[in-house]
Amino acid sequence: MVTKEGPVGIGMIGVGGFGAGMIEKIHHAKNLRLVTCYDVSLETSKEASEKYGCAVASGVEELVNDPDVEAVIAITPNSVH
């Protein structure tokens, strides 16, 4: 088994609304690092990127294929699950 030291790289889908609160928690967690974010609103993604220093993905596929993303958190409305 391969193990990695340091914080786990997080990809976040849905960074507005409830997602904004989750990003804040990730930001303060010592064992997590926000790597990439995606939201259907490009403006919302850009705001999160500027505030937390993460990359902006152009879509879910790009986010999950980012080699630095080790775990994905999706906080989206139930209607889009």
C-alpha positions as CSV (number, residue, x, y, z in Angstrom):
1,M,0.0,0.0,0.0
2,V,1.3,3.5,-0.9
3,T,1.0,6.1,1.8
4,K,1.4,9.8,1.5
5,E,2.4,12.2,4.2
6,G,0.8,15.6,4.5
7,P,-2.7,16.9,4.1
8,V,-5.2,15.0,1.8
9,G,-5.8,16.9,-1.4
10,I,-9.5,17.7,-1.8
11,G,-11.6,18.4,-4.9
12,M,-14.8,20.2,-4.1
13,I,-17.9,20.1,-6.3
14,G,-20.4,22.8,-5.3
15,V,-18.8,25.8,-3.6
16,G,-21.7,28.1,-3.1
17,G,-24.4,27.9,-0.4
18,F,-23.6,24.9,1.9
19,G,-20.4,24.3,0.0
20,A,-19.0,27.6,1.1
21,G,-19.3,26.5,4.7
22,M,-17.6,23.2,4.0
23,I,-14.7,25.0,2.2
24,E,-14.2,27.1,5.4
25,K,-13.9,23.9,7.4
26,I,-11.5,22.3,5.0
27,H,-9.4,25.5,5.0
28,H,-9.0,25.3,8.8
29,A,-8.4,21.5,8.9
30,K,-4.7,20.6,9.4
31,N,-5.0,17.3,7.5
32,L,-6.9,18.6,4.5
33,R,-5.9,20.9,1.6
34,L,-8.4,22.3,-1.0
35,V,-6.8,21.6,-4.4
36,T,-9.5,22.2,-7.0
37,C,-13.0,23.4,-7.0
38,Y,-15.9,23.4,-9.5
39,D,-19.3,25.0,-9.4
40,V,-21.8,25.5,-12.2
41,S,-21.3,29.2,-11.5
42,L,-17.9,30.1,-12.8
43,E,-18.0,33.3,-10.8
44,T,-18.6,31.3,-7.6
45,S,-15.6,29.0,-8.5
46,K,-13.4,32.0,-9.1
47,E,-14.3,33.6,-5.8
48,A,-13.5,30.4,-3.9
49,S,-10.2,30.1,-5.9
50,E,-9.2,33.7,-5.0
51,K,-10.1,33.3,-1.3
52,Y,-8.6,29.8,-0.7
53,G,-5.9,29.5,-3.4
54,C,-7.2,26.5,-5.2
55,A,-7.5,25.8,-8.9
56,V,-10.7,26.1,-10.8
57,A,-11.9,23.1,-12.8
58,S,-13.9,23.5,-15.9
59,G,-16.0,20.5,-15.1
60,V,-16.4,17.5,-12.9
61,E,-14.3,15.3,-15.1
62,E,-11.4,17.7,-15.0
63,L,-11.7,17.9,-11.2
64,V,-11.7,14.1,-10.6
65,N,-8.8,13.6,-13.0
66,D,-6.6,16.1,-11.2
67,P,-3.7,14.0,-10.0
68,D,-3.4,16.1,-6.8
69,V,-7.1,15.4,-5.8
70,E,-7.2,12.4,-3.5
71,A,-10.8,12.8,-2.3
72,V,-13.9,14.5,-3.7
73,I,-16.6,16.2,-1.7
74,A,-19.8,17.0,-3.6
75,I,-22.2,19.4,-2.0
76,T,-24.9,20.0,-4.6
77,P,-28.7,20.3,-4.6
78,N,-30.4,16.9,-4.3
79,S,-31.9,17.4,-7.8
80,V,-28.5,17.1,-9.5
81,H,-27.2,14.0,-7.7
